[in-house]
């Protein structure tokens, strides 16, 4: 027996106290809840690289050979094209044409010709905007937007994990209170049994004492069930099995309320500067601004100038200038997209305004509730001292035969209720503190 106690004591001492800082060990990218919160960010970051593919250098080639009844010909073309951010495209290549070419009037010497050229979209260049630049810019803004969306997901996830942790500690404390209450009833049963056997109490007192034990066992079972459920909810966030957790850690007591007075305006200013969901709206607006810049090109003709220089190995040098002009006579697409974008921007601005109104209201209510709870925690501390003294007096009266089990039970139950009320105050205060941090947009530090 002694050996078992020594082993049990050593095992208990080897365990760590699972303080809130240890949660960080489990909230890593390997955690499915964390990865789910961050996953879209990784995808959008990869899409930036994909979007930059529009500026990749491309090598194209073409070979045609025909042998028709009245004509024959052979054509070979190898071209290197390099687009750059301002919309301009550079071309370099080699080609050789023999015989009749029905799709163009190209003719080269026997050794072919080399060419170099540039294609300039005039209005795109003047407005510093083109579809390639828009694609990369949108992808880059989406990646930053996704980063803040991930922060917002983590903000909500951490808040849920911390509240789950505090809820677990709350039920852990409740189980201890219920066990203490049950043990007192068991001790009182033995005391009552002796009094009944000595004739100082009627037999019905023993029945009452037994009934109290049964009632408190039921209470303990219900509380242990709530404790088990809270434990499972917390462990799912950590992605840990209960037996693994219990083999390494002991749970601490529910922490006391930390004094933290903060002015509403200070909290609001911090929230406006840190809230990731507000930053998400900012980048959504930037994407719409970029789309507006691209749409602005629609009011101009699609006008490009191409200049090519060639060097034929046999015939010498030459040049070619081409003008391409495309302009819709009706501009419903441009006008419609312009209105669509403007209304989208207005919607984002109003959503931001609404979030700021909600933010002020929520912080006002949370800070006021925290102040009320702080006052009630001080009041309940004083109340606990009073009910414990009254309970002690009632137990002394019972041992002297001046009270009964009903009165003792009432006193003990009321003491339990007051202590439970204290724990609820602490739990609610801790929840509100986490809600304040969440509203302020703080990524929780451990």
C-alpha positions in Angstrom: 0.0 0.0 0.0 2.8 2.4 0.9 4.6 1.6 -2.4 1.4 2.4 -4.4 1.1 5.7 -2.6 4.7 6.6 -3.3 4.3 5.7 -7.0 1.1 7.7 -7.2 2.7 10.7 -5.5 5.7 10.6 -7.8 3.4 10.4 -10.8 1.4 13.4 -9.6 4.5 15.5 -8.9 5.9 14.7 -12.4 2.9 16.2 -14.1 2.9 19.8 -15.3 0.2 22.4 -14.5 -1.6 23.2 -17.7 -1.5 27.0 -17.6 -3.0 28.9 -20.5 0.4 29.6 -22.0 0.7 25.9 -22.9 -2.2 26.2 -25.3 0.3 27.7 -27.8 2.2 24.4 -28.0 -0.9 22.8 -29.6 -2.2 25.6 -31.8 0.3 25.1 -34.6 -0.1 24.6 -38.4 -0.4 20.9 -37.8 -3.6 21.5 -35.8 -6.6 21.1 -38.2 -8.5 24.0 -36.6 -5.5 26.3 -37.1 -4.7 25.0 -40.7 -8.4 25.5 -41.6 -8.1 29.1 -40.4 -5.0 29.7 -42.4 -5.5 27.5 -45.4 -7.0 30.0 -47.8 -4.1 32.4 -47.1 -1.6 29.7 -48.4 -3.7 29.2 -51.5 -3.9 32.9 -52.3 -0.2 33.4 -51.7 0.4 30.6 -54.3 -2.0 32.3 -56.7 0.3 35.4 -56.8 3.0 33.3 -58.4 0.4 31.8 -60.8 -0.7 35.3 -61.8 2.9 36.4 -62.5 2.9 33.7 -65.2 1.3 36.3 -67.6 4.8 37.9 -67.8 6.6 34.6 -68.6 8.7 34.6 -71.6 7.1 32.4 -74.3 8.7 30.5 -77.1 6.4 29.6 -80.0 7.0 27.8 -83.2 5.1 27.0 -86.4 5.9 24.8 -89.4 3.7 24.4 -92.5 4.4 22.5 -95.6 2.0 22.2 -98.5 2.0 20.5 -101.8 -1.2 21.5 -103.7 -1.9 20.8 -107.3 -1.2 24.4 -108.4 1.1 25.6 -105.6 3.6 24.5 -103.0 5.2 26.1 -100.1 7.1 25.7 -96.8 7.0 27.9 -93.8 8.9 27.8 -90.5 8.7 30.4 -87.6 10.4 30.4 -84.2 9.5 33.4 -82.0 10.4 34.5 -78.5 7.9 36.9 -76.8 8.5 38.8 -73.6 5.6 40.9 -72.1 6.4 43.4 -69.5 4.3 45.1 -66.8 3.4 48.3 -68.7 1.7 46.2 -71.4 4.5 46.4 -74.0 5.5 43.1 -75.6 9.0 42.4 -77.2 9.4 39.9 -79.9 12.5 38.2 -81.3 12.5 35.4 -83.9 13.6 33.6 -87.0 11.5 32.6 -90.0 11.9 31.1 -93.4 9.3 31.0 -96.1 9.5 29.3 -99.5 6.9 29.1 -102.2 3.4 30.6 -102.1 2.0 31.4 -98.6 -1.8 31.9 -98.8 -2.2 33.3 -95.3 0.3 36.2 -95.7 2.7 37.6 -98.2 5.9 36.6 -96.4 8.9 35.7 -98.6 12.4 35.2 -97.4 15.7 34.2 -98.9 17.0 30.7 -98.8 18.6 31.2 -95.4 15.6 32.9 -93.8 15.4 36.1 -91.9 15.8 37.3 -88.3 13.4 39.8 -86.8 13.0 41.9 -83.7 9.9 44.0 -82.8 7.8 45.7 -80.2 4.1 45.9 -79.7 2.8 48.9 -77.7 -0.8 49.3 -76.5 -1.0 53.1 -76.6 -3.8 53.9 -74.2 -2.9 51.1 -71.8 0.6 52.6 -71.6 -0.7 56.1 -71.1 -3.0 55.0 -68.3 -0.4 52.7 -66.7 -2.9 49.8 -66.7 -3.5 46.6 -68.7 -5.0 43.3 -68.1 -1.7 41.6 -67.2 -0.9 44.2 -64.6 -4.5 44.0 -63.3 -4.2 40.2 -62.9 -1.0 40.3 -60.9 -2.2 43.3 -58.8 -5.5 41.7 -58.0 -3.8 38.4 -57.0 -1.3 40.4 -54.8 -4.1 42.3 -53.0 -6.1 39.1 -52.6 -3.1 37.5 -50.9 -2.8 40.4 -48.4 -6.6 40.4 -47.9 -6.4 36.6 -47.2 -3.7 37.2 -44.7 -6.0 39.5 -42.7 -8.9 37.1 -43.1 -6.7 34.4 -41.6 -5.8 36.7 -38.7 -9.5 37.2 -38.2 -10.1 33.5 -38.3 -7.4 33.0 -35.7 -8.8 35.8 -33.6 -12.1 34.0 -33.4 -10.5 30.6 -32.9 -8.3 31.7 -30.1 -11.3 33.3 -28.3 -13.2 30.0 -28.6 -10.2 28.0 -27.3 -9.6 30.3 -24.3 -13.3 30.4 -23.3 -13.3 26.6 -23.6 -10.3 26.5 -21.3 -11.9 28.7 -18.7 -15.1 26.8 -18.9 -13.2 23.5 -18.3 -11.5 25.1 -15.2 -14.9 26.3 -14.0 -16.4 22.8 -14.0 -13.2 21.4 -12.6 -13.8 23.6 -9.5 -17.5 22.7 -9.4 -16.6 19.0 -9.2 -14.3 19.7 -6.3 -17.1 21.6 -4.5 -19.6 18.9 -5.1 -17.2 16.2 -3.9 -16.6 18.2 -0.7 -20.3 18.5 -0.2 -20.8 14.7 -0.6 -17.9 13.9 1.8 -19.5 16.1 4.4 -22.8 14.2 4.0 -21.0 10.9 4.4 -19.2 12.0 7.6 -22.4 13.3 9.0 -24.1 10.0 8.3 -21.6 8.2 10.5 -22.1 10.8 13.2 -25.8 10.5 12.9 -25.6 6.7 13.0 -23.8 6.9 16.3 -26.4 9.3 17.7 -29.3 7.1 16.6 -27.7 4.0 18.2 -27.1 5.9 21.4 -30.8 6.9 21.4 -30.1 10.7 21.1 -31.7 10.9 17.7 -34.8 9.1 16.1 -34.2 6.5 13.4 -35.8 8.9 10.9 -32.7 11.1 11.1 -30.6 8.2 9.6 -33.0 8.1 6.6 -32.7 11.8 6.1 -28.9 11.6 6.2 -28.9 8.8 3.7 -31.3 10.7 1.4 -28.8 13.7 1.5 -26.0 11.4 0.4 -28.0 10.1 -2.5 -29.1 13.6 -3.5 -25.5 14.8 -3.5 -24.3 11.8 -5.5 -26.7 12.8 -8.2 -25.5 16.4 -8.1 -21.9 15.2 -8.4 -22.7 12.9 -11.4 -24.5 15.7 -13.2 -21.5 18.1 -12.6 -19.0 15.4 -13.7 -21.0 15.0 -16.9 -20.7 18.7 -17.6 -17.0 18.6 -16.7 -16.5 15.7 -19.1 -18.3 17.5 -22.0 -16.3 20.7 -21.3 -13.1 18.6 -21.3 -13.9 17.0 -24.7 -14.7 20.4 -26.3 -11.3 21.8 -25.1 -9.3 18.7 -26.1 -10.8 18.8 -29.7 -9.2 22.2 -30.2 -5.9 20.9 -29.0 -6.2 17.7 -31.1 -5.2 15.6 -28.1 -6.7 12.5 -26.5 -7.9 12.7 -22.9 -5.6 9.9 -21.5 -2.6 11.6 -23.2 -3.5 14.9 -21.6 -4.1 13.4 -18.2 -0.8 11.6 -18.2 1.1 14.9 -18.7 -0.9 17.6 -17.0 -2.9 18.7 -14.0 -5.5 21.4 -14.3 -5.0 24.6 -12.3 -7.7 26.5 -10.4 -9.8 29.0 -12.2 -7.7 32.2 -12.3 -8.8 35.4 -10.4 -9.9 38.4 -12.3 -7.0 40.6 -13.5 -7.6 44.3 -12.8 -7.5 46.0 -16.1 -9.2 49.3 -16.4 -9.5 50.7 -19.9 -11.2 53.7 -21.3 -13.7 53.1 -24.1 -12.0 55.5 -26.5 -8.6 53.7 -25.9 -10.2 50.4 -26.6 -12.0 51.7 -29.7 -8.8 53.4 -31.1 -6.9 50.1 -30.7 -9.7 48.2 -32.4 -9.9 50.5 -35.4 -6.1 50.1 -35.9 -5.9 46.4 -35.3 -9.2 44.7 -36.4 -8.2 42.4 -39.3 -11.8 42.4 -40.6 -11.6 46.1 -41.1 -8.3 45.7 -43.0 -10.0 43.1 -45.1 -12.5 45.7 -46.2 -9.7 48.1 -47.0 -8.1 45.6 -49.4 -11.5 44.7 -51.0 -11.8 48.4 -51.8 -8.3 48.5 -53.3 -9.3 45.5 -55.5 -12.3 47.5 -56.7 -10.2 50.5 -57.3 -7.9 48.4 -59.5 -10.8 47.0 -61.4 -12.0 50.6 -61.9 -8.7 51.5 -63.4 -8.9 48.6 -65.8 -12.5 49.4 -66.7 -11.4 53.0 -67.5 -9.5 51.6 -70.5 -12.8 50.7 -72.0 -13.6 54.3 -72.7 -10.7 54.5 -75.1 -10.1 52.6 -78.3 -8.1 49.4 -78.1 -5.2 51.0 -80.1 -1.8 49.4 -80.4 1.3 50.1 -82.5 3.7 47.4 -83.6 7.1 48.0 -85.1 9.2 45.2 -86.5 12.7 45.2 -87.9 14.0 42.3 -90.0 17.3 41.2 -91.4 17.2 38.8 -94.3 20.5 36.9 -94.7 20.2 37.3 -98.5 18.2 40.5 -99.1 19.3 42.7 -96.2 17.3 44.8 -93.7 13.7 45.9 -93.6 10.9 47.2 -91.3 7.2 47.0 -90.8 4.8 49.2 -88.9 1.3 48.1 -88.0 -1.6 50.0 -86.4 -4.5 48.1 -84.7 -7.6 50.0 -83.8 -10.8 48.6 -82.1 -13.5 50.9 -80.6 -17.1 49.9 -79.7 -19.6 52.5 -80.9 -21.8 51.7 -77.9 -20.2 51.8 -74.4 -22.8 50.0 -72.3 -20.2 47.6 -71.0 -18.0 50.4 -69.7 -20.9 52.4 -68.2 -22.5 49.3 -66.5 -19.2 48.2 -65.0 -18.5 51.7 -63.8 -21.8 51.8 -61.9 -21.3 48.3 -60.6 -17.9 49.1 -59.2 -19.0 52.3 -57.6 -21.9 50.6 -55.9 -19.6 47.9 -54.7 -17.3 50.6 -53.1 -20.3 52.2 -51.5 -21.4 48.9 -50.0 -17.9 48.3 -48.5 -17.9 51.8 -47.0 -21.3 51.3 -45.4 -20.3 47.9 -44.2 -17.2 49.5 -42.5 -19.4 52.2 -41.0 -21.8 49.5 -39.6 -18.8 47.5 -38.2 -17.5 50.6 -36.4 -21.0 51.2 -34.9 -21.2 47.6 -33.8 -17.7 47.8 -32.4 -18.5 50.9 -30.3 -21.7 49.4 -28.9 -20.1 46.0 -28.1 -17.1 47.5 -26.4 -19.3 49.9 -24.4 -21.4 47.0 -23.2 -18.5 44.7 -22.5 -16.5 47.3 -20.5 -19.7 48.1 -18.4 -20.4 44.5 -17.8 -16.8 43.8 -16.7 -17.1 46.7 -14.2 -20.3 45.3 -12.8 -18.8 41.8 -12.4 -15.8 43.3 -10.7 -18.0 44.9 -8.1 -20.0 41.7 -7.7 -16.8 39.6 -7.2 -15.9 41.9 -4.3 -19.4 41.5 -2.9 -19.6 37.7 -3.2 -16.2 37.4 -1.5 -17.7 39.1 1.6 -20.8 36.9 1.3 -18.8 33.7 1.3 -17.2 34.7 4.6 -20.7 35.2 6.1 -22.3 32.0 4.8 -19.3 29.9 5.9 -19.7 31.2 9.4 -23.4 30.6 9.4 -22.8 27.0 8.1 -20.3 26.4 10.9 -22.7 27.6 13.5 -25.5 25.4 12.2 -23.2 22.3 12.3 -22.2 23.1 15.9 -25.9 23.4 16.8 -26.6 20.0 15.1 -23.8 18.3 17.0 -25.3 19.8 20.2 -28.7 18.6 19.3 -30.1 22.1 18.8 -30.6 21.8 15.0 -31.7 19.2 12.5 -30.4 17.8 9.2 -32.8 19.9 7.1 -31.3 23.1 8.5 -27.8 21.9 8.1 -28.4 20.8 4.6 -30.0 24.2 3.7 -26.9 26.0 5.1 -24.4 23.8 3.2 -26.4 24.0 0.0 -26.6 27.8 0.2 -22.8 28.0 0.8 -22.3 25.9 -2.3 -24.6 28.1 -4.3 -22.7 31.2 -3.2 -19.3 29.7 -4.0 -20.7 28.5 -7.4 -21.9 32.1 -8.0 -18.4 33.3 -7.3 -17.0 30.9 -9.9 -19.6 32.0 -12.4 -18.6 35.6 -11.8 -15.0 34.7 -12.4 -15.9 32.7 -15.5 -18.0 35.4 -17.0 -15.4 38.0 -16.2 -12.7 36.0 -18.0 -15.1 35.4 -21.0 -15.7 39.2 -21.2 -12.0 39.9 -21.1 -11.5 37.6 -24.0 -14.4 39.2 -25.8 -12.9 42.6 -25.3 -9.6 41.4 -26.7 -11.4 39.8 -29.7 -13.4 43.0 -30.3 -10.1 45.0 -30.2 -8.7 42.7 -32.9 -5.8 41.5 -30.7 -4.2 38.2 -31.8 -3.9 36.7 -28.3 -0.5 36.5 -26.8 0.3 33.7 -24.4 
